[in-house]
Amino acid sequence: MFERPRQGERAILVHINMIGMFEPATLSEFEKLARAAGAITVGQITGTRQSPDPGYFVGKGKLQEIIALVQAQTVEVVLFNHTLTPTQERNLEQSLGCRVVDRTGVILDIFAQRARSFEGKLQVELAQLNYLSTRLVRGWTHLERQRGGIGLRGPGETQLETDRRLIAERIKTINKRLEKVTQQRELGRRARQRAQLPVVALVGYTNAGKSTLFNRLTTAKAYVADQLFATLDATLRRIQLPNKMSVILADTVGFIQQLPHDLVAAFRATLEETRQASLLLHVVDASDTDRQWRIEQVNQVLADIDAAEVPQLIIYNKIDKLPPGSVPDESSHTQVSKIWLSASQGKGIDLLYTELAKYFDKEMVHYWVKVPVQAGELRARLFTLGMVLQEQYTDNGDSLLEIQMSAVYFNQLIKAEPALQLIQPLASVYQAS
């Protein structure tokens, strides 16, 4: 194995276009990934091939070009903007004399640096172990021999086999812990469903400004940075809309082209918030010249995690970086499907609140009801579920409550609670205003 330095590593980037095959992510994006991983880019190698070489991914001529640059620049790691097989990685490392990391490995390394919560660290470790389990032989050939010597003679298991077994056992342990985390998330999700609190999930390409928008809409102080994958851990906060309705806003991990399958599988509990959401706010960097392409990539990931059918509202963020007069006026439209705003400056936030209120208002009912003084348990439950907007009292102590809740739950409540008396139906708080 090659030792990893503690400081930034001198790296060269390799980007090969395969004719007639899936186009890899852009080199500029890969440069950002490398920088986010802590690499110091000292050179780049680009080229074109009909198909990858099974042994080295690149051809002999390109391999010699990489070797020359590695030696000239004292390179410590070579980063490929592609997915390499374990054999290709091993052969490249033997020829180059330094570590070789593919695109998946770079993304996993970034995730390992950014994970903060217990769940996030477990998820990243699981993805790393699944990735490593197929690559142990890459730099561990010295461990293929059987252990020997006094006190070390055993049933014949090689050190490499021992490492594989230990990794398999660790994967099993992490999966059990994540199952408990998933159960805890499911309990919280059921509580929100009982409270009739819809979930609005922020999704989008990494570094589109989701966490900045999340902080603008809530009082949270989620970590914000102009870098890829600044957010890994899902954060949930309750916000109140102009119609006085409460919803749960969820900030989620950003997507990227060719998001590693191991990561998608490991983050299944976190991504469940996206699948179960009532509405997705698809945040797009309006200043990005490739924004339409990135929208398509995010939609592809949503399809991969079975969230393609969840309704979306497109949020074009960072309009403060656009030229004056280039932002269309959506406020006069009766049906808004796109909202242009600046989360950092607060422009357009009022329109977003208004559209969210409109979207959820059609599923709500708004009533004055009377709860007899002897039905204190019912009154307490309505308050606990956050359905009470205001309260007044009659002369005999009965409660007059202004409530707002989903029509489905309201009909169930009327049938199950005969003590609840309807006083006056009200127009929507949003429509009345």
C-alpha positions as CSV (number, residue, x, y, z in Angstrom):
1,M,0.0,0.0,0.0
2,F,1.1,3.6,-0.6
3,E,1.2,5.8,2.5
4,R,-1.1,8.8,2.3
5,P,0.4,12.2,3.3
6,R,-1.4,14.3,5.8
7,Q,-1.1,17.5,3.7
8,G,-2.5,18.2,0.3
9,E,-1.3,15.7,-2.3
10,R,0.3,16.7,-5.6
11,A,-2.0,15.1,-8.3
12,I,-2.5,14.9,-12.0
13,L,-5.9,14.4,-13.5
14,V,-6.6,12.0,-16.4
15,H,-9.7,12.6,-18.6
16,I,-10.2,10.3,-21.6
17,N,-13.1,10.7,-24.0
18,M,-14.4,7.4,-25.3
19,I,-15.8,7.6,-28.9
20,G,-19.4,6.3,-29.1
21,M,-19.5,5.7,-25.3
22,F,-21.0,7.5,-22.4
23,E,-19.4,10.9,-22.1
24,P,-17.6,11.3,-18.7
25,A,-18.3,14.3,-16.5
26,T,-16.5,17.5,-17.6
27,L,-12.9,18.0,-16.6
28,S,-13.7,21.3,-14.9
29,E,-16.1,19.5,-12.6
30,F,-13.5,16.9,-11.9
31,E,-11.0,19.6,-11.0
32,K,-13.5,20.9,-8.4
33,L,-13.8,17.3,-7.0
34,A,-10.1,16.9,-6.8
35,R,-9.7,20.3,-5.0
36,A,-12.5,19.3,-2.6
37,A,-10.7,16.1,-1.8
38,G,-7.6,18.1,-0.9
39,A,-5.5,17.5,-4.1
40,I,-3.1,20.0,-5.5
41,T,-3.4,19.7,-9.3
42,V,0.0,20.0,-11.0
43,G,-1.0,18.6,-14.4
44,Q,-3.6,17.2,-16.7
45,I,-3.7,14.4,-19.2
46,T,-6.5,14.3,-21.8
47,G,-7.1,12.1,-24.8
48,T,-9.5,10.1,-26.9
49,R,-9.9,6.3,-27.4
50,Q,-12.4,4.0,-29.0
51,S,-12.7,1.9,-25.9
52,P,-10.8,1.4,-22.5
53,D,-7.8,-0.8,-22.5
54,P,-8.7,-3.8,-20.3
55,G,-5.3,-3.8,-18.5
56,Y,-4.5,-0.1,-18.1
57,F,-7.6,1.8,-19.2
58,V,-5.3,4.0,-21.4
59,G,-3.1,3.0,-24.3
60,K,0.7,2.4,-24.1
61,G,1.5,5.8,-25.5
62,K,-0.7,7.6,-23.1
63,L,0.6,5.5,-20.2
64,Q,4.2,6.6,-21.0
65,E,2.9,10.2,-21.1
66,I,1.5,9.9,-17.6
67,I,4.6,8.2,-16.3
68,A,6.8,11.1,-17.7
69,L,4.5,13.7,-16.0
70,V,4.5,11.8,-12.7
71,Q,8.3,11.7,-12.6
72,A,8.7,15.3,-13.8
73,Q,6.2,16.8,-11.2
74,T,6.9,14.4,-8.3
75,V,3.3,13.4,-8.3
76,E,1.8,11.5,-5.3
77,V,-1.5,10.5,-6.7
78,V,-3.1,10.1,-10.2
79,L,-6.8,10.8,-10.3
80,F,-8.9,9.3,-13.1
81,N,-12.2,10.9,-14.1
82,H,-13.5,7.4,-14.8
83,T,-14.5,4.2,-13.1
84,L,-11.5,1.8,-13.1
85,T,-11.5,-1.9,-12.4
86,P,-9.4,-3.3,-9.6
87,T,-7.0,-4.8,-12.2
88,Q,-6.6,-1.5,-14.0
89,E,-5.9,0.3,-10.7
90,R,-3.3,-2.3,-9.6
91,N,-1.5,-2.3,-13.0
92,L,-1.5,1.5,-13.2
93,E,0.0,1.8,-9.6
94,Q,2.7,-0.7,-10.4
95,S,3.7,1.2,-13.6
96,L,3.4,4.7,-12.2
97,G,4.9,4.0,-8.8
98,C,2.2,6.1,-7.0
99,R,-1.4,5.8,-5.9
100,V,-4.2,5.7,-8.5
101,V,-7.7,6.7,-7.5
102,D,-10.7,6.7,-9.8
103,R,-13.7,9.0,-9.8
104,T,-15.7,6.9,-7.3
105,G,-12.7,6.8,-4.9
106,V,-12.4,10.6,-5.1
107,I,-16.1,11.1,-4.3
108,L,-15.9,8.6,-1.4
109,D,-12.9,10.5,0.0
110,I,-14.8,13.8,-0.1
111,F,-17.8,12.2,1.7
112,A,-15.4,10.7,4.3
113,Q,-14.0,14.2,5.1
114,R,-17.5,15.9,5.2
115,A,-19.5,13.4,7.3
116,R,-20.3,14.9,10.7
117,S,-23.2,12.9,12.2
118,F,-23.0,9.4,13.5
119,E,-25.4,8.2,10.7
120,G,-23.4,10.0,8.0
121,K,-20.1,8.5,9.2
122,L,-21.6,5.0,9.2
123,Q,-23.1,5.5,5.7
124,V,-19.8,6.7,4.3
125,E,-17.8,3.9,6.0
126,L,-20.2,1.3,4.5
127,A,-19.8,2.7,1.0
128,Q,-16.0,2.8,1.4
129,L,-15.9,-0.8,2.7
130,N,-18.1,-2.1,-0.2
131,Y,-15.8,-0.3,-2.6
132,L,-12.6,-1.5,-0.9
133,S,-13.7,-5.1,-0.6
134,T,-13.2,-5.6,-4.4
135,R,-9.9,-3.8,-4.4
136,L,-7.9,-5.4,-1.6
137,V,-5.7,-7.3,-4.0
138,R,-4.7,-4.0,-5.6
139,G,-1.9,-3.1,-3.2
140,W,-2.0,-6.0,-0.8
141,T,-0.2,-8.8,-2.8
142,H,2.3,-9.1,0.0
143,L,-0.4,-10.3,2.2
144,E,-1.4,-13.2,0.0
145,R,1.1,-15.5,1.7
146,Q,0.0,-17.5,4.7
147,R,0.9,-16.3,8.1
148,G,3.6,-18.3,9.8
149,G,6.1,-18.3,12.7
150,I,5.7,-19.1,16.3
151,G,2.3,-18.3,17.6
152,L,1.0,-17.4,14.2
153,R,0.5,-20.8,12.6
154,G,-3.2,-21.3,12.0
155,P,-5.6,-23.2,9.8
156,G,-4.0,-21.8,6.6
157,E,-5.9,-18.6,6.2
158,T,-3.9,-15.9,4.3
159,Q,-3.7,-12.4,5.6
160,L,-5.6,-11.2,2.6
161,E,-8.4,-13.6,3.4
162,T,-8.4,-12.4,7.0
163,D,-8.7,-8.8,5.9
164,R,-11.6,-9.7,3.6
165,R,-13.4,-11.6,6.3
166,L,-12.9,-8.7,8.8
167,I,-14.3,-6.2,6.2
168,A,-17.3,-8.5,5.6
169,E,-17.9,-8.6,9.4
170,R,-17.6,-4.8,9.7
171,I,-20.1,-4.4,6.8
172,K,-22.6,-6.6,8.6
173,T,-22.2,-4.6,11.8
174,I,-22.7,-1.3,10.1
175,N,-25.8,-2.6,8.3
176,K,-27.3,-3.6,11.6
177,R,-26.6,-0.1,13.1
178,L,-28.0,1.6,10.0
179,E,-31.2,-0.6,10.3
180,K,-31.7,0.9,13.8
181,V,-31.2,4.4,12.4
182,T,-33.7,3.7,9.6
183,Q,-36.2,2.5,12.2
184,Q,-35.7,5.7,14.2
185,R,-36.2,7.8,11.0
186,E,-39.3,5.8,10.3
187,L,-40.7,6.6,13.7
188,G,-40.1,10.3,13.2
189,R,-41.7,10.0,9.7
190,R,-44.8,8.3,11.1
191,A,-45.1,11.0,13.8
192,R,-45.0,13.7,11.1
193,Q,-47.7,11.8,9.1
194,R,-49.9,11.6,12.2
195,A,-49.4,15.3,12.7
196,Q,-50.3,15.8,9.0
197,L,-47.1,17.7,8.4
198,P,-46.1,17.4,4.7
199,V,-42.4,17.2,3.9
200,V,-40.8,19.5,1.3
201,A,-37.3,18.2,0.3
202,L,-34.6,20.4,-1.3
203,V,-32.8,18.5,-4.1
204,G,-30.4,19.5,-6.7
205,Y,-26.9,19.3,-8.2
206,T,-24.2,19.7,-5.6
207,N,-23.2,23.3,-4.9
208,A,-26.5,24.7,-6.3
209,G,-27.2,26.6,-3.0
210,K,-29.6,24.2,-1.3
211,S,-28.2,24.8,2.2
212,T,-28.2,28.6,1.7
213,L,-31.9,28.4,0.8
214,F,-32.5,26.1,3.7
215,N,-31.0,28.6,6.1
216,R,-32.9,31.5,4.5
217,L,-36.3,29.7,5.0
218,T,-35.5,28.4,8.5
219,T,-33.6,29.5,11.6
220,A,-31.1,26.7,11.1
221,K,-27.4,27.3,10.6
222,A,-26.6,24.5,8.2
223,Y,-23.0,24.4,7.0
224,V,-22.6,26.5,3.8
225,A,-19.6,26.6,1.6
226,D,-18.8,27.2,-2.1
227,Q,-17.6,23.7,-2.6
228,L,-19.0,20.3,-3.8
229,F,-20.8,18.2,-1.2
230,A,-20.8,20.7,1.6
231,T,-23.9,19.0,3.0
232,L,-24.1,15.2,3.7
233,D,-26.3,14.9,6.7
234,A,-30.1,15.5,6.2
235,T,-31.4,18.3,8.3
236,L,-35.2,18.8,9.0
237,R,-36.9,22.0,10.3
238,R,-40.5,23.1,10.6
239,I,-41.5,26.3,8.8
240,Q,-44.8,28.2,8.7
241,L,-46.3,29.3,5.4
242,P,-48.4,32.5,4.8
243,N,-51.6,30.4,5.3
244,K,-50.3,29.6,8.8
245,M,-49.8,26.0,7.7
246,S,-46.7,24.2,9.0
247,V,-44.5,22.0,6.7
248,I,-41.2,20.2,7.3
249,L,-38.3,21.4,5.1
250,A,-35.6,18.8,4.5
251,D,-32.1,19.7,3.3
252,T,-30.5,16.7,1.6
253,V,-27.2,15.7,0.0
254,G,-26.4,17.1,-3.4
255,F,-26.4,14.9,-6.5
256,I,-23.7,14.6,-9.2
257,Q,-23.2,12.8,-12.4
258,Q,-22.2,9.2,-12.0
259,L,-23.0,9.2,-8.2
260,P,-21.5,5.9,-7.0
261,H,-24.0,3.2,-6.5
262,D,-22.4,2.2,-3.2
263,L,-23.1,5.7,-1.9
264,V,-26.8,5.6,-3.1
265,A,-27.2,2.3,-1.3
266,A,-25.5,3.5,1.9
267,F,-27.5,6.7,2.0
268,R,-30.8,4.9,1.5
269,A,-32.2,6.1,4.9
270,T,-31.3,9.7,4.2
271,L,-32.7,9.6,0.6
272,E,-35.9,8.1,2.0
273,E,-36.8,11.7,3.0
274,T,-36.7,12.5,-0.7
275,R,-38.8,9.5,-1.8
276,Q,-41.5,10.2,0.9
277,A,-41.7,14.0,0.3
278,S,-44.9,15.7,-0.7
279,L,-43.0,18.2,-2.9
280,L,-39.5,18.6,-4.2
281,L,-37.8,22.0,-4.5
282,H,-35.4,21.3,-7.3
283,V,-32.7,23.9,-6.7
284,V,-30.7,24.9,-9.8
285,D,-27.7,27.3,-10.1
286,A,-29.2,29.9,-12.6
287,S,-25.7,31.2,-13.3
288,D,-24.4,27.8,-14.5
289,T,-24.2,27.6,-18.3
290,D,-24.8,23.8,-18.1
291,R,-27.8,24.1,-15.9
292,Q,-30.2,22.2,-18.2
293,W,-27.8,19.3,-18.4
294,R,-27.5,19.3,-14.6
295,I,-31.3,19.3,-14.2
296,E,-31.3,16.2,-16.4
297,Q,-28.7,14.6,-14.2
298,V,-30.6,15.3,-11.0
299,N,-33.8,13.8,-12.6
300,Q,-31.8,10.7,-13.5
301,V,-30.7,10.2,-9.9
302,L,-34.2,10.8,-8.7
303,A,-35.4,8.1,-11.0
304,D,-32.7,5.8,-9.6
305,I,-34.0,6.3,-6.1
306,D,-37.6,5.9,-7.1
307,A,-38.5,9.6,-6.5
308,A,-39.2,10.5,-10.1
309,E,-43.0,10.7,-9.5
310,V,-42.7,13.2,-6.6
311,P,-44.0,16.7,-7.8
312,Q,-41.3,19.3,-8.4
313,L,-41.1,23.0,-8.2
314,I,-38.0,24.3,-10.0
315,I,-36.0,26.9,-8.1
316,Y,-33.5,29.0,-10.1
317,N,-31.1,30.2,-7.5
318,K,-28.2,32.7,-7.6
319,I,-29.9,35.2,-9.8
320,D,-27.7,37.8,-8.2
321,K,-24.9,36.4,-10.5
322,L,-27.0,37.0,-13.7
323,P,-26.9,40.1,-15.9
324,P,-29.6,42.7,-15.2
325,G,-32.9,42.1,-17.1
326,S,-32.2,38.4,-17.7
327,V,-34.6,37.1,-15.0
328,P,-38.2,36.5,-16.2
329,D,-41.1,37.8,-14.1
330,E,-43.1,34.8,-12.9
331,S,-45.1,36.7,-10.2
332,S,-47.9,37.6,-12.6
333,H,-48.5,34.0,-13.6
334,T,-51.4,32.1,-12.1
335,Q,-49.6,28.8,-12.4
336,V,-45.9,29.2,-11.4
337,S,-43.6,26.2,-12.1
338,K,-40.3,28.0,-11.9
339,I,-39.2,30.5,-9.3
340,W,-36.2,32.8,-9.7
341,L,-34.5,33.9,-6.5
342,S,-31.3,34.6,-4.7
343,A,-31.1,32.7,-1.4
344,S,-28.0,34.6,-0.3
345,Q,-29.7,38.0,-0.8
346,G,-33.3,37.0,-0.1
347,K,-34.7,38.1,-3.5
348,G,-37.8,36.1,-4.6
349,I,-38.2,34.3,-1.2
350,D,-41.7,35.9,-0.7
351,L,-42.8,34.4,-4.0
352,L,-41.6,31.0,-3.0
353,Y,-43.5,31.2,0.3
354,T,-46.6,32.2,-1.6
355,E,-46.4,29.4,-4.1
356,L,-45.8,26.8,-1.3
357,A,-48.9,28.1,0.4
358,K,-50.9,27.9,-2.8
359,Y,-49.7,24.3,-3.4
360,F,-50.6,23.0,0.0
361,D,-53.7,25.1,0.6
362,K,-55.9,23.1,-1.8
363,E,-55.5,20.0,0.4
364,M,-56.4,21.8,3.6
365,V,-59.7,22.7,5.5
366,H,-60.1,25.7,7.8
367,Y,-62.7,25.7,10.6
368,W,-63.8,27.2,13.9
369,V,-64.7,24.3,16.2
370,K,-65.9,24.0,19.7
371,V,-64.4,21.4,22.1
372,P,-66.3,20.8,25.3
373,V,-64.4,21.4,28.6
374,Q,-64.7,17.7,29.4
375,A,-62.9,16.7,26.1
376,G,-59.6,18.0,27.3
377,E,-57.7,15.1,25.8
378,L,-59.0,16.0,22.3
379,R,-58.0,19.6,22.8
380,A,-54.5,18.6,23.9
381,R,-54.1,16.3,20.9
382,L,-55.1,19.1,18.4
383,F,-52.5,21.3,20.0
384,T,-49.8,18.6,20.0
385,L,-50.4,18.0,16.3
386,G,-49.9,21.7,15.6
387,M,-53.4,22.2,14.0
388,V,-54.6,25.0,16.3
389,L,-54.1,28.5,14.9
390,Q,-55.8,30.3,17.8
391,E,-58.0,29.6,20.8
392,Q,-60.9,31.4,22.6
393,Y,-63.2,30.4,25.4
394,T,-67.0,30.4,26.0
395,D,-68.5,31.5,29.3
396,N,-68.8,27.9,30.5
397,G,-65.2,27.1,29.7
398,D,-65.5,25.3,26.4
399,S,-62.7,25.9,23.9
400,L,-63.3,27.6,20.6
401,L,-60.4,26.6,18.3
402,E,-59.5,27.9,14.9
403,I,-58.0,24.8,13.2
404,Q,-56.4,24.0,9.9
405,M,-55.6,20.5,8.8
406,S,-55.7,18.2,5.8
407,A,-59.2,17.4,4.5
408,V,-58.6,13.6,4.8
409,Y,-57.6,13.9,8.5
410,F,-60.4,16.3,9.2
411,N,-63.1,13.9,7.9
412,Q,-61.6,11.1,10.0
413,L,-61.6,13.3,13.0
414,I,-65.2,14.3,12.7
415,K,-66.3,10.6,12.5
416,A,-64.1,9.5,15.4
417,E,-64.8,12.5,17.8
418,P,-68.5,13.2,18.2
419,A,-67.7,15.7,20.9
420,L,-66.1,18.0,18.3
421,Q,-68.7,20.6,17.2
422,L,-68.3,22.6,13.9
423,I,-69.0,26.3,14.4
424,Q,-68.0,28.0,11.2
425,P,-66.1,27.0,8.0
426,L,-63.6,29.6,7.0
427,A,-62.1,30.5,3.7
428,S,-58.5,29.6,3.3
429,V,-56.2,31.8,5.4
430,Y,-54.1,32.4,2.3
431,Q,-57.1,33.2,0.1
432,A,-58.6,35.5,2.7
433,S,-55.4,37.5,2.9
